[in-house]
Amino acid sequence: MDSFTIILGAIGFGIQIYGDFSGYTDIAIGAALILGFKLPINFNKPYFATSPADFWRRWHISLSSWLRDYLYIPLGGSKKSHTRTYLNLAAVMFLGGLWHGASWNFVIWGMLHGAYLAIHKIICDKFPRIGNNVFFKSKIGKIVAIFTTQYLVFLAWIAFRVRDTDDMLYSMSKYVFLDFQTTTIKQVINSNEVAVALIVVFAILNLILYKQKNIPVKISQMQLWKWFFFIIIITLLIFLTFAGHTDDFIYFQF
């Protein structure tokens, strides 16, 4: 496959696993709330993270908090030397990858994120002026930081998804070193128009949620007749986009 097809596939999987995992944790949070238990959120707009560290403060918060409290801090956290801190970050993410399964693809995924966190920490320690630079505090700088972070995150998703090592390395090399071929990507888009449209809708809705604060609260305060139409629209969308079969949640295997 060409580079653009692999990039689209990586984006598609990143959205799929987020919708899958965030979706069923939302179901768990809602079911618990009905029974009187308040569970903490597990995802907080992770695809708007501005750094690897920020991503893990937003993605799978229950796991990242557990790794921090029961692995990173007992190993010394950031209280030891700088070198020890970088090694602790790499070791924790390596174990986080291994936790997903005893397979090379999960190990590589964990090592990639460990490298991201360690390199980010090195830059913050050695070059503090970069973080305090006026550019990165501006709107354009923030957008650059978000796109750079997500570029790395989606690269790591390839390692998470593709289990064959040769296929994984090929896909990652195509992701990094663009071949600028367009033949395959046109065919993929033409044969998956609905899926590509849903990716675009996902991006638009997430941008709205990111810019407009407290939308879930505003929705919960809608009048009953508005809720009625809201539920009808959601139900119709489910029927219209239903592919004809169901799959288990991706994270059921972990």
N, C-alpha and C positions, 0 to 999 in steps of 0.2 A: 504493500500500500504506500501511497505517497504521503508526504509530511502533513498536508492539510487534512487528509482523512484521519490520520493518527491523532492529530490535535483535536479534531471534532469528536473522535471516539473518546479521548481522554476527558474532554469537557462533558460529554454525555454520561460517562461513567461517574464522574465527580458529582454531577447533578443527581444521578440515579441513587448513588449510595447516600447522599445527603437527604434526598426526599424519603428514601427507605428508612434510614436510621432516625432522622429527626422526626419523621412522621409517626413511627411507632412509639418513640419516647413521648411524643405529644399525646398519643392515645393513652399511654400509661399514666401520664401526669393528669389528664382529664378524668380517667376512670378513678384514680386515687382521690382526686378532688371531690368527686361525687360521693365517695365513701368517707370524706372528712379528713383526708391526709393531704398535706401540701408538700409535693416533691419539688426540688429545685430544677430550674431549666437545664437542659443538657447541651443545647446549641444556642449560640447568640450571634447570628449573622456572620458565620465563619468566613464566607467568601468576600467579606469586606475587611479582612484582617490586613494590617499594614506592615506586619513583620512575622517571621516564624513564631516568635514568642507570643505575639498577639493572636495568631491562629490557634495555638494550643490553649489560650485562655477562652476561646470561643467554640472550639470543636470538641465534642465528646467530653464535656467539662467534668463529668463524674470520673472518667478514667484518668484524665490529665491531672485532676486533683489528687486522686489516689496515688498515681505515680510520683507526684511531687511530695506528698506527705509520708509515703511508706518506702520510697526508694531514694529519691533525690536528696531529701533532707537527711535521712540516716546515713547516706554516703558522704555527707559533709556539705551538701548544697553549694552555696557560694561563699561559705565561711572559711574555706581553706584557700590555697593559692589559686591564682588564675588558671594555671594548667590543670589543677585538680578539678576546678569548676567545669572546664571544657570537657574533660574526660567523664565527669559525672553526667553531663548532659547527653553525651554520646552513648554512655552505658545504659542510661535509663531508657532512651528511645530504642536502643538495640533490644532490650528486654521487652519493651512495649510491642515491638514488631514480632518478637518470638512468641509473645502472649497470644497473638492472633493465630499462630500455627507454626509447626516445625517444618517450614518450607522456605527455600531461598528467597522467594519473592517477598515474603513478609519481613525477612531479615534485612533485605536490601531496602525495603520501604522504611523500616525503622532506622537503619543506618543513614539513609538520606535525610530524614527529619532530624536525626541527631547531629549530622553535619551542618544542616541549616541553622539549628539552634546554637551550636558551638561557634560557627563563623559569625553569626549575628552578635553573639556575646563578645567575641574578640573585637569586632568593629566598634561596638559600644564602649568597650574598655580602652582600646588603644586610640580610637579616634572619636572622642565624645563630641567634637565640634560638628560632626556629620549629623548626629541626632538633633542637635540644637540649631542646625542650619535653617535659615529663614525659608529657603525653598521647600523643605520637607514639612514646614508648618503651613504652607500655602495650599490652596485647593488643588492646584496642578501637581504639586509635590506629593500630596496625599494620594492622588489618583495614580501617579507613577509608583508609589510604594505599594498600593493595593495590587496593581497589575503585575509588578515584579514578584510579590509574594505568591499570588495565585498561579503565576507561571511555574514557580517551583513546586507548589502544592500539586498541581495537575500533572507535572512530570512524575512526581512520586506516586500518583494514583496509577500510572502505567505499571509500576513495579508491584503495586498491590493487586492489580487485576490480572496481569499476564503471568501465568505460572511457569510456562516454558522459558528457561533462561535465555536461550538463543533468540526467541521471538521478543522477549522483553528488552534485551539489549539492542536489537534491531529497531524496535519501536521507539525506544528512548533516544537513539542516535538520530532517527528521522525527526523526532520532536525537536531536538536541539539544533541539528544541522538541516535547515530547510532545503528541499530540492526544487521548490516552486513549480511542481507539476500539478496540473489541475484536472486531468482526465478522470481519475478515480473519484475525486471529491464531487465532481458534477454528477456522476452516476449514483453515488451514495446519497446525495441530497435529493435527487429526483426520485429515488426509490424509498426514501424515508422522509417525505415532506411533512407528515404530521409530527413525527418525532423532532425534527429540526424546528418546526413551528413552536412546539412545546418548550424547547430549549430557549427560544427567543422570549416566549411568554414568561418563563421562569425568571430570566434575567430582568425583564421589565418589572415584574411584580416584586422581586427582591430589591430592586432599586427604589421602588416606591416605599416599601417597608423600611428601607434604610433611611430615606429622607424624611418620611412622615413618622414621627414618633407616636408610640402608644396606640397604634392601629388596632391591635387585639382588644385593648380596653374599650376603644370607641365602638368596635363591632359588638362587644358584649353588652353595651348600653343601648343598642338599637331597640326601637319599638317592636312589639311582637309581630305586627303585620309585615315589617321590613324583614324580620327573621324568616318569616314564611317564604317570601320571594327569594331570599338569600339561599335557603336550603334547597328550594326547587332548582335554582340555577346551578348550584354545586352538583345536585343529583343528575341533572341533565348532562352536565359536562362529563361526569363519570361514565354515564352510558355511552356518550358520543365518542369518548376517547378509549373506551375499554377494548383491549386487544383480542379478547376472546378466550384468554386463558389467564391463570394466576400463577405466580411464583411465590415461594417462601421468601420471607424477609432475608436479605443478604446476611445480616448479622446473626441470624439464627444459628449459623454454623460455628460461631465463635463462643 
